[in-house]
Structures are given as C-alpha cells and as structure tokens.
Amino acid sequence: MIKSNFFTFLFLFSSTLLIGQLGTYDVFDFIHLPSNARTNALGGSLVSVADDDVALAHHNPALINKLHHNQFSVSHEFHFAGINYGYTSYGWHLDSLGLSLNASAQYLSYGEFDRADDFGNIDGTFGARETAFTLGIAKQVNNRISIGTNLRMMNASLDTYGSTAVAMDLGMYYGNPEKRFGFGAVIKNIGRQLTTFNGEKEFVQYDVQIGMSKKLTHLPFRYSIIAHHLQQWNIRYKDPADVETDILGVVIEEPAFRVNVDNLFRHLIFSGEFLLGKREQIRLRFGYNHFRRQELSVSTFSSLAGFSFGFGINIRKIKIDYGVACYHLEGGTNQLTIRMNFVDMFRKI
C-alpha cells in the first residue's frame, strides 16, 4: 500500500511541476553540484549505493538509512575565481517509526563584484550567492526496497535582487546484498519559483537519473554507471565553429550513428572505487563524465576535462575524503569532506 501510494503521488506531483528543459534559461542550477568529495571524484553523482555516507541523501533520498544515525558530513569545494561551494548534512533514524531522516544545508558564493554606473565609475561592491535547505525522509519498504523524498527551500540573491523557490526529490533504491548489487532511480529538484528576480518566471531545472552499482566478488572494487538527464534525449550541443563544409561551402552532416552514440554517452557517468583494507579504510576513486568532457574540452588542446579522481581514508573515528574534478585547461575543482559520527566521536573510551 505504501509503495502504491508513493508512486501515485510521484505521478500527480511531477505531472504539474516537471517544467524545466535542458538548455533553457533556468535558476538554482547549483543544486546539481556534487554533495561531497566522494561524488565529486566519482563523476558528479551516485544514486545506487546505500552505506554510511550521509551526504548521498542529496543525490537520492531513498539512500537515507539507519546507518546515517548521528552521522555528520561537512564539505567545501574550492572553485575558480574566488567562488566557494559548501555542503553539510546530518542524519538520524527513528527506530520506533521505521523512518530515517536527513537535514542538509548547501551554499554557493560567487564572491564580490564591483558596482559601476553607465559610465564605468565604480561605486562600491556587491555580492551574489545561492543557498538551499533540505529535509529528507526515507522508508524501508522491505528487505531490499526503500523509497524517499527530499523537500527543499532555495534562495538566491544578486545585489538587491532576490529569488526563492521550492523543490523536491523523489527516489527509490533496490539493494541485493547477496549479489553486492544496487539500483537507484530519482527525479531530482522538481520545483518552481515563488518569487522572481525581476517579475519574470524562470525554470527550475530538474533531472531524472537512474544508476546501478556492483561490487566484485573477488576484487575489492565497486563500479557504478549513472544515467542522467533522462527527461530529454537530445542533450548534444553542436558548436557552430566545428561545422565542416565541402569546397562549395555546403555543410557536411555528421553520420547519424556517430551523433546518436555521442548523445547516448553524454547521458552516462562511469565511475569506480577501490575499497582497500579489512574495513575498507582506504578508498581510491575515479570517474568519467562524457557530457562534461564534450561540453568543456577544447578541440585544439588536450585536457582531462570530464575525468575526476579522489581518495578516502579512515583515521580512527574521522573519515576524510578528497576529490578533484577536471573541467577545462585551467585545471580542476578541489573538494574536501570530513565525516564523523557525533556519538562515537565524543563517547568516552
């Protein structure tokens, strides 16, 4: 009954609020940034692994579980040009109700800008920032299936202008411990603006994702494949500067097969984690995001755009994760995450 009501609600709610389209003018895109260094190193998203990482609730609320009880995670990402991005999350479990909860805060600061008049005269500075506060809840339907939702309030400010919006995520997770397999699906950031910057409504971009993860039996390695932006098949942008013409100036069309293959792989993120040690104290991570590579690489220069790397280590009661994602020739964004269990941290030995 719970499962049936959930999907009925999902359909009714999403049918009225699925209004964003990739490539349109939209707001609050910062929501789609990775929540911690782990997901940053794994290509930007992970919707199919349910473990003690409380920050994964950001990518799929169905991943919230009893292992998150009293878990705390704080992340900071160092972007380019003084831009700073942060995410913090806390989880707890209500055993009497069989519910797991998550609360998180997310911010993106663009730094300070010079305020100038029409003639270029500087008159002070102004800032720009975006924030979001999210409350998530998940229910274990049976031994293998869980469902969850995130409710989110978002705010953006640019000097004296501002905008607010509400959104939600709807997710499900299927896990088979015997086969070391996980599958997740989520509709992320279904929402709309409440107040606008200048009276004109803009889209709140949503994202439909599914993914699978598999841990190998005879090797300490788990791989994941995540499909994103499934609400729109064609997410391929063709740069007009790359258009080929013949000697008469007629545009040479790309083969349809190559176009479709490229578009297909733009929907996919491939990633892997090496889980080393008896308690998996050391984790080595890598990811490849084909969409990011195709959109941000420069055809005349070689770069690592689309690739990401990182590691995680457990130091007694503290877990530290580091991830770097390569975007273009200037380098990558570095993200650092610290995770701990509040009760274990302050418990007397």
N, C-alpha and C positions, 0 to 999 in steps of 0.2 A: 504494500500500500504506500509506504514512504517513497519507494523508488518511482512508482507510477505518478504520484502527486508531484514529485520533484521535476520529472521531465515534462509534465503538463504545464507546470509553472514556467519552466525554461522556455517552452514554445510560446506561451502567451506573452511573456515579458519581452523576449528577444524579437518577436514579430513587430513590436511597436518601437523598439529602440535601436535596432540594427540599422543605423542611418549612415555610418561612415563608409567611405570608399578610399582605397589606397591611391595616393597621388592627388587628392583634393586638398584644399586649404583646411587644415584641422588644427585643433588645440590639444594641449596636455599630452603630447607625444612622449614626454619624459617618463610616463608610466611604463612604457615598454622597455626601459633600460633594465639591465640585469640587477637583481636584488643584492647580490654579494659577489665576492671574488671567485667563488666556485662556478657560478653560472656564467660569469664573465669569461673565465678560462674555457668553458665548455660551449662557446659559440653564442651565448646570449640568452638561452632558455633551456629549462629542464622541467618537463611536466610528468615524468614517468618513473620517478624514484621517490619512495616514501621511506625516509630514515630520520635521524635525529636533527637534521638541518632545518631549523625553524624558518629560515628565510625562503625556503622553497614554496611556502604558502603564497608568496607573491605571484608565482608563475602558475600554480594550480591549487586552489583552496582545498581540493579533495586530498591533498598530501598532508594536511594537518592531522596529526595523530597523537596518541598518548605519549610517545617518545619526546614530544615537544614540551612536556610539562616542566615548567620553570626554566626552559631554555631561553637564552638571551643572545641576540646577534646584533652587532653593530658594524657597519661598513662605510668606507669612504673611498671615493674614486676621484683621482686627480686628472681632470680633463685638460684640454688645451686652453691657452689664453686666459688663465685665471678662473676658469669655470670649475665649480665644485659640486659634486653629487654625493648624497649620503642616504643611507637606509638603515633603519633599526627595527627590530622585531622581537616580540616576546610571546611565548605560548604557554598555555596551561590546559589541563584536562579535568573535566568534571565527570568523575567515575560514576557518580550516582545517576547521572542523566545519559551517560554514554556519549558525551559530546566533547570535542576538542576545539579550543578557541585560539585565536591569534589576533594580536594587535600590532600594528606597524605604522611607522611614520617615514615619509620619503620627501626629500627636498632636492632642488636643483637651483643653484645660484649662478647667475650669469656674470656677476661682478658689477663694477661700476662703469658708467659711461659719462662722457662729457655732454652737458646740455648746452646747445648752441642755438642762436636765433637764425633768422633767414640770411643774415649777412656773415655768419660764421663766428660771431662773437660768443665766447664761452661764458656761460652763466651758471656755474656750479656743476654738480654731478647728479646722476640718478641711478637707481638700481633696477634689476629685473630678477624675479625669482618665481619658482613654482613649488608648491607643497601639496602633499596628499596624506590623508589619514584613513587607515583601513582597518576594519574589524572583520575577521573571518571566522567561520564556524564549519565544522565537518562532522559527519555521522558515519560510523562504520555500519553498513547495511548488513553485511555478513562477513565471513572469514576472509573474503577476497575482494569485496567491492566496497568502496566508500564514495560519498558524494559530499560536496561542499560549496560554499559561496563566500565571496568577499563583498562587503559593502564599503563604498569609498566616497569620501568627500575631497574635492580638489579645489585649489585656489591658485590663481596666477596674478602677478602684479607687474606692471611696467610703468615706472614713474607714478603718475597719478591715475593711471588706468588699471582696471582690475576685472577679473572674471572668476566665476565659480561654476562648478559642475558636480554632478553626482554620477556614479557609475557602479557597476557590479561585475563580478566574475562568477561564472557557473562552471563547475568542474566535476569530473568523475575519475576514479582510479581503480584499476584492476591489478592485483598483485598475486602472483603464484610463487610462494617461497620455495616450493619443491623444485620448480624449474628455474628459479632465480630470474624470473621474468616480471616485468611491469609494463603496464599500458595506461596512458593518461589522455584525457581529452578535456579541453577547456575553451569556453568563449570568454575572452578577456576584455574588460573595460567597455562593457555595454553601458552607454550613458548619454547624457545630454547636458547642455549648458543651462544654468539657472540665471546667471547674469552675464552680460557680454561686455567686451571692451568698448565698443562704440555703437551699440544698438543692433549690430548685425550678427545673427546666429552663425556659428561655425560648427563644423563636425567634430565630434569626439570619436577618434579613431578606435575601432575595435579590432580584435584579432582572434581568429579561430585556429586553434592548434590541436594536433594530436601527436603522440610520440610513444616510442617503445624503448625499453632498456633491457639488456640481457647481460647477466654476469656469467662468465665462462666457468665451467666445472673444474678444469684442470689448469687454469691460469688465473692469477689474481687481477683480473681485468673485467671491466664492465663497459660496454659500448651503448650508445644511445643514438637514435635517429628521430629528430623532431621535424614535423611539417608545420609550417606557419603560414599565415595569411591565406587560409583555405577558403575564405569568403569571396576571394577573387582569383580567378585562374591566371589571367594575364597580368603579371607584375613586372614585365620586362620593359625597360626603357631603352630606346634606341637613340644614341647621341647623333644628332644631325651631322656633326663633324666626321663621323665614321661611315657615312653613307658612301658606297662605292658606285662609280659611274663608268660607262664604257667611253670609247673615244668620241662618241656622238653626244655625250652628256646624259644618256639615259640611265636612270637608276637601276643598278643590278640588285634584284631581290635576293635575299638570303634563302637558302633551301628551307622549306617548311620543316623538315625533320630536325635540322640544327636549331631552328628557332624554338620548336616545341621542347627539345631536350634541354636547352638552356633555360627556358622558362620553368620546366619541371624542377630542375636542380636549384633554382632560385628559391623554391619553397622549402628546401631541406637544409637542416643543420646536422652535421655529423660530429660526434664527439666521443671521447673515451677517457676512462680513469683507471690507472694502475693503483691497486689497493695493496700496499706492501706492509708486512709485519703481521704478527699474530692477531693484533687488534686493529689492524689497518691504520697504524699510527702515521704512516707516510703515504701521501696520495699525489701522484703525478697526473696532470690533466692536459688535454689538448682538444681543440675544436676547429671546425671549418664551416664558415657561413658563406655559401656561394653567392647569395643575394648581396651581402655586404661587399664581397670581393668585386663583383661585376659592377656595382654602383660606384665604388670608391677607388678602384685601381686606375692608374694612368697607363694608357696603351703604349706610350713611348718610353716608359721606365718600368723596371722590375720592382716589385714591392711584396710585402707579406700581408697586404690588405685581405681581410677575410679570415686569416688564421688567428688563433688565440692559444695561450699557454698559461700554465699555472701549477701550483702545488699547494698541499695542505699538510700540516704537521700537528700532532697532539702533544702538548707539553703538560704532562700531569692532568690538571683539570681545565686547562685552557686549550682551545683549538684555534690555530691561526691559518688563514687561507690567503693566498696571493694569486692574482690573475692579471694578465695583460692581454688586451685585445688590440690587434693591429688594424688601423683604419686607412691610413694612407702613407705617403712618403715621409711625412713629418714624424711618424712613429706611432706609438700606441697609447692607450689609456691604462693607467695602473690602478688597481683596486686592492684594498686591504680589508680583511674581515677578521674580527675576533668573536669567537663563540664560547659560551660557558653555561653551566647550569648553576643558577643562583644558590640553590640549596646545597649542592655539593661543594661549591666554592667556599662557603662560609661555615660548613659543618666542621665541628671540632674533630681532630684526628685522635 
